[in-house]
Amino acid sequence: MRTFGGFKFGSEFFYGEVRGEDVQVLAKPYWIDIQPTGEARKVAQVDVHLPVAPSKLIAVGLNYADHIAEMKRTPLGTPLIWFKAPSSLLPHNGTIEIAFPEHQTDFETELGIVIGCPAKSVPTDRALDFVFGYTIGLDISDRDLQKSEKQFGRCKSFDTYTPIGPFVYSDVDVRDLSLELRQNGKVRQKARTSQMIYSVREIVSFASQSLSLMPGDVILTGTPSGVGPIHAGDELEARVGDWPPLRNRVINAR
């Protein structure tokens, strides 16, 4: 398994590969070319920042049977996809700002896919060839707006509503990893990626049908049951497998 991310060293931002206690500085975003500059920074001396910069941020809904049941929905027979604004991305240790504190706003933890090369109308059996790696994501959702509007884009695209990271991992098998969300230390969501109705292969293939996926694009693969409301003061911790957790705190937007 290889580990990549976005980092800040003072005012300098760079993409790099984590190797032990060092971060090897890359000349370009890792999803374009893994080209070391020869420079390195100590992990302890850098701040973890956004590991991705997608042209498109795609979300998949209703991909776990138990979540379909808790949301009182019915299976569609195909993946349900929509777009979230890339401006909603938030790094590890960033602060989620609840846009409408009077609304019910829920957490949803998900496995994220990072696309590694252009993909269009790819067959399922070749879909993994177009995946660079994987990350942890949260799909923060304003349920009041989701219920009142037919489109999901706005209710899930407010600034800070897509925490992601801390890192992106390549050369890793994600077919059966644990998925967990802790709110203030209490486990709220717990499942395995093997419970997804549509696998990574099927999601990438479906999303690429007549829609060009570009290197760096991100697809969130859906959430299991246990979703619940967030409130100012909350501390959220999302986990996939034994990867370092994605941690974020919550406040009300000013």
BELDA-V810577 format. One record per pair of residues at least 12 apart in sequence whose ideal C-beta (glycine too) atoms are under 10 Angstrom apart, sorted by the first residue. I is the first residue (numbers start at 1). GAP is how many residues later the second one is. Records with the same first field share a line. If there is no record, write none. Layout:
# BELDA-V810577
I->GAP / GAP
This chain:
# BELDA-V810577
1->132 / 133 / 168 / 169 / 170 / 171 / 172 / 240 / 241 / 242
2->15 / 16 / 17 / 28 / 32 / 131 / 165 / 166 / 167 / 168 / 169 / 170
3->13 / 14 / 15 / 16 / 20 / 48 / 130 / 163 / 164 / 165 / 166 / 167 / 168 / 169 / 240 / 241
4->12 / 13 / 14 / 19 / 20 / 22 / 25 / 26 / 27 / 30 / 47 / 48 / 110 / 128 / 129 / 131 / 163 / 164 / 165 / 166
5->12 / 13 / 18 / 25 / 41 / 43 / 44 / 45 / 46 / 47 / 86 / 87 / 130 / 160 / 161 / 162 / 163 / 164
6->23 / 24 / 40 / 41 / 42 / 43 / 44 / 45 / 46 / 47 / 85 / 86 / 159 / 160 / 161 / 162
7->16 / 18 / 34 / 36 / 38 / 39 / 40 / 41 / 42 / 43 / 44 / 160
8->33 / 38 / 39 / 40 / 41 / 42 / 83
9->14 / 16 / 30 / 32 / 33 / 36 / 37 / 38
10->35 / 36 / 37
12->13 / 29 / 34
13->34 / 36 / 37
14->12 / 13 / 15 / 23 / 25 / 27 / 32 / 35
15->12 / 13 / 14 / 15 / 16 / 17 / 19 / 34 / 35 / 36 / 37 / 38 / 153
16->14 / 20 / 21 / 23 / 24 / 25 / 27 / 30 / 35 / 151
17->13 / 17 / 19 / 23 / 150 / 153
18->25 / 28 / 30 / 148 / 149 / 151 / 226
19->17 / 21 / 24
20->23
21->19 / 21 / 22 / 23 / 24
22->17 / 18 / 19 / 20 / 21 / 22 / 23 / 24
23->16 / 17 / 18 / 19 / 20 / 22 / 23 / 25
24->12 / 13 / 14 / 15 / 16 / 17
25->12 / 13 / 14 / 15 / 16 / 21
26->13
27->12
29->22 / 23 / 24 / 186 / 187
30->21 / 22 / 84 / 86 / 102 / 103 / 138 / 140 / 185 / 186
31->20 / 21 / 22 / 23 / 83 / 84 / 85 / 86 / 101 / 102 / 137 / 139 / 183 / 184 / 185 / 186
32->84 / 85 / 100 / 183 / 184
33->182
34->98 / 136
47->44 / 45 / 46
48->43 / 44 / 45 / 46 / 117 / 118 / 119 / 196 / 198
49->42 / 43 / 44 / 45 / 116 / 117
50->36 / 39 / 40 / 41 / 42 / 44 / 113 / 114 / 115 / 116
51->38 / 40 / 41 / 61 / 63 / 82 / 84 / 85 / 113 / 114 / 115 / 116 / 117 / 118 / 167
52->34 / 37 / 39 / 60 / 62 / 63 / 80 / 81 / 83 / 85 / 112 / 113 / 116 / 164 / 165 / 166
53->33 / 36 / 163 / 164 / 165
54->30 / 32 / 35 / 58 / 60 / 61 / 110 / 159 / 160 / 161 / 162 / 163 / 164 / 165
55->31 / 60 / 157 / 158 / 159 / 160 / 161 / 162 / 163
56->27 / 28 / 30 / 59 / 151 / 155 / 156 / 157 / 158 / 160 / 161 / 162 / 163
57->25 / 26 / 27 / 28 / 29 / 30 / 31 / 32 / 55 / 80 / 82 / 99 / 100 / 105 / 107 / 160 / 161 / 162 / 163
58->21 / 23 / 24 / 25 / 26 / 54 / 55 / 57 / 145 / 146 / 149 / 153 / 155 / 159 / 160 / 161 / 162 / 163
59->21 / 22 / 23 / 24 / 25 / 49 / 51 / 53 / 78 / 80 / 82 / 93 / 94 / 97 / 98 / 103 / 159 / 160 / 161 / 162 / 163 / 164
60->19 / 20 / 21 / 22 / 50 / 51 / 53 / 79 / 136 / 137 / 138 / 142 / 143 / 146 / 147 / 159 / 160 / 161 / 162 / 163
61->12 / 15 / 18 / 19 / 20 / 21 / 47 / 78 / 80 / 91 / 95 / 159 / 161 / 162
62->12 / 13 / 14 / 17 / 18 / 135 / 136 / 160 / 161
63->12 / 16 / 17 / 47 / 48 / 132 / 133 / 134 / 135 / 136 / 139 / 140 / 157 / 158 / 159 / 160 / 161
64->46 / 115 / 125 / 127 / 128 / 129 / 131 / 132 / 133 / 134 / 157 / 158 / 159 / 160 / 161 / 162
65->130 / 131 / 132 / 159 / 160
66->123 / 125 / 129 / 158 / 159 / 160
67->41 / 122 / 124 / 128 / 130 / 155 / 156 / 157 / 158 / 159 / 160
68->129 / 154 / 157
69->156
70->154 / 155 / 156 / 157 / 158
71->72 / 75 / 152 / 154 / 156
75->122
76->121
77->120
78->120 / 124 / 128
79->117 / 118 / 119 / 123 / 124 / 126 / 127 / 128 / 140 / 142 / 143
80->72 / 118 / 142
81->71 / 122 / 125 / 126 / 130 / 138 / 139 / 141
82->69 / 70 / 71 / 74 / 75
83->68 / 69 / 70 / 73 / 74
84->53 / 55 / 56 / 57 / 68 / 69 / 70 / 71 / 72 / 73 / 74 / 77 / 78 / 134 / 136
85->68 / 69 / 71 / 72 / 73 / 74 / 76 / 77
86->71 / 76 / 131 / 132
87->70 / 71 / 72 / 73 / 74 / 75
88->51 / 52 / 65 / 68 / 69 / 70 / 71 / 72 / 73 / 74 / 75 / 76
89->48 / 70 / 71 / 72 / 73 / 74 / 75 / 76 / 129
90->47 / 48 / 50 / 69 / 70 / 71 / 72 / 73 / 74 / 75 / 156 / 158
91->72 / 73 / 74 / 75 / 155 / 157
92->44 / 71 / 72 / 73 / 74 / 75 / 146 / 152 / 153 / 154 / 155 / 156
93->70 / 72 / 73 / 153 / 154 / 155 / 156
94->66 / 69 / 70 / 71 / 152 / 153 / 154 / 155
95->65 / 68 / 153 / 154 / 155 / 156 / 158
96->42 / 44 / 62 / 63 / 64 / 65 / 66 / 67 / 134 / 136 / 138 / 140 / 152 / 153 / 154 / 155 / 156 / 157
97->43 / 61 / 62 / 63 / 64 / 135 / 153 / 154 / 155 / 156 / 157
98->42 / 44 / 60 / 62 / 63 / 131 / 132 / 133 / 134 / 136 / 152 / 153 / 154 / 155
99->41 / 43 / 46 / 55 / 56 / 58 / 59 / 60 / 61 / 62 / 153 / 154
100->42 / 44 / 45 / 55 / 58 / 152 / 153
101->130 / 131 / 150 / 151 / 152
102->42 / 150
103->38 / 39 / 40 / 41 / 42 / 43 / 44 / 45 / 52 / 126
104->37 / 38 / 39 / 40 / 41 / 42 / 43 / 124 / 125 / 126
105->35 / 36 / 37 / 38 / 39 / 40 / 41 / 50 / 53 / 56 / 124 / 125 / 126 / 145 / 147
106->33 / 34 / 35 / 36 / 37 / 40 / 117 / 121 / 122 / 123 / 124
107->31 / 32 / 33 / 34 / 56 / 74 / 76 / 81 / 82 / 116 / 119 / 120 / 121 / 122 / 123 / 127 / 129 / 131 / 141 / 143
108->29 / 30 / 31 / 32 / 33 / 48 / 73 / 81 / 112 / 114 / 115 / 116 / 118 / 119 / 120 / 130
109->27 / 28 / 29 / 30 / 54 / 70 / 71 / 72 / 73 / 79 / 80 / 81 / 82 / 111 / 114 / 115 / 117 / 118 / 127 / 128 / 129 / 130 / 131 / 137
110->25 / 26 / 27 / 28 / 29 / 52 / 54 / 69 / 71 / 79 / 83 / 86 / 109 / 110 / 111 / 112 / 113 / 114 / 128 / 130
111->23 / 24 / 25 / 26 / 63 / 66 / 68 / 82 / 85 / 89 / 92 / 108 / 109 / 110 / 111 / 112 / 127 / 129 / 130
112->21 / 22 / 23 / 24 / 25 / 26 / 27 / 50 / 52 / 53 / 56 / 106 / 107 / 108 / 109 / 128 / 134
113->14 / 15 / 17 / 18 / 19 / 20 / 21 / 22 / 24 / 55 / 61 / 87 / 90 / 91 / 94 / 100 / 104 / 105 / 106 / 107 / 108
114->17 / 18 / 19 / 20 / 21 / 50 / 54 / 55 / 56 / 101 / 102 / 103 / 104 / 105
115->15 / 16 / 17 / 18 / 89 / 92 / 93 / 98 / 99 / 100 / 101 / 102 / 103 / 104
116->12 / 13 / 14 / 15 / 16 / 17 / 54 / 97 / 99 / 100 / 101
117->12 / 13 / 14 / 15 / 96 / 97 / 98
118->12 / 90 / 94 / 95 / 96 / 97 / 99
119->12 / 85 / 86 / 88 / 89 / 92 / 93 / 94 / 95 / 96 / 98
120->88 / 89 / 90 / 91 / 92 / 93 / 94
121->84 / 87 / 88 / 89 / 90 / 91
122->79 / 82 / 83 / 84 / 85 / 86 / 87 / 91
123->78 / 82 / 85
124->75 / 77 / 78 / 79 / 80 / 81 / 82
125->76 / 80
126->75 / 78 / 79
127->72 / 73 / 74 / 75 / 76 / 77 / 78 / 79 / 80 / 81
128->46 / 71 / 72 / 73 / 76 / 77
129->75
130->74 / 75 / 78 / 83 / 85 / 87
131->39 / 43 / 69 / 70 / 73 / 82 / 88
132->36 / 37 / 38 / 83 / 84 / 85
133->34 / 35 / 36 / 37 / 38 / 39 / 41
134->33 / 34 / 35 / 36 / 38 / 39 / 40 / 43 / 59 / 66 / 84 / 87 / 106 / 107 / 109
135->29 / 30 / 31 / 32 / 33 / 34 / 83 / 85 / 105 / 108 / 111
136->27 / 28 / 29 / 30 / 31 / 32 / 33 / 43 / 44 / 45 / 84 / 101 / 102 / 103 / 104 / 105 / 107 / 108 / 109 / 110
137->25 / 26 / 27 / 28 / 81 / 82 / 83 / 84 / 86 / 101 / 103 / 109
138->22 / 23 / 24 / 25 / 26 / 43 / 82 / 85 / 92 / 98 / 100 / 108 / 110
139->13 / 17 / 22 / 23 / 24 / 25 / 81 / 83 / 84 / 88
140->15 / 16 / 17 / 18 / 20 / 21 / 22 / 23 / 90 / 96 / 108 / 110
141->14 / 15 / 16 / 17 / 20 / 82 / 86 / 89
142->12 / 13 / 14 / 15 / 16 / 19
143->12 / 84 / 86
145->13
156->64
158->95
159->94
160->88 / 90 / 91 / 93
162->56 / 58
163->73 / 75 / 83 / 84 / 85
164->54 / 56 / 74 / 82 / 84
165->73 / 78 / 79 / 80 / 81 / 82 / 83
166->77 / 78 / 79 / 80 / 81
167->76 / 77 / 79
168->50 / 75
169->71 / 72 / 74
172->68 / 69 / 71
173->20 / 68
174->19 / 20 / 22 / 25 / 26 / 47 / 66 / 67
175->17 / 18 / 19 / 21 / 24 / 25 / 26
176->16 / 17 / 18 / 19 / 65
177->14 / 15 / 16 / 17 / 62 / 63 / 64 / 65 / 66
178->12 / 13 / 14 / 15 / 16 / 61 / 62 / 63 / 64
179->12 / 13 / 14 / 15 / 16 / 17 / 42 / 44 / 45 / 59 / 60 / 61 / 62
180->12 / 44 / 46 / 57 / 58 / 59 / 60 / 61 / 65
181->42 / 43 / 45 / 46 / 47 / 55 / 56 / 57 / 58 / 64 / 65
182->53 / 54 / 55 / 56 / 57 / 63 / 65
183->43 / 45 / 46 / 47 / 48 / 51 / 52 / 53 / 54 / 67
184->47 / 49 / 50 / 51 / 52 / 53 / 66
185->50 / 52
187->39 / 50 / 52
188->37 / 38 / 39 / 40 / 48
189->34 / 35 / 36 / 37 / 38 / 39 / 49 / 50
190->34 / 35 / 36 / 49
191->32 / 33 / 34 / 35
192->32 / 49
193->28 / 29 / 31 / 47 / 48
195->27 / 29 / 30
196->25 / 26 / 28
197->25
198->23 / 24
199->22
200->19 / 21
203->16 / 17 / 18 / 19
204->15 / 17
206->13
207->12
230->18 / 19 / 20
231->19 / 20 / 21
232->17 / 18 / 19 / 20 / 21
233->16 / 17 / 18 / 19
234->14 / 15 / 16 / 17
235->12 / 13 / 14 / 15
236->12 / 13 / 14
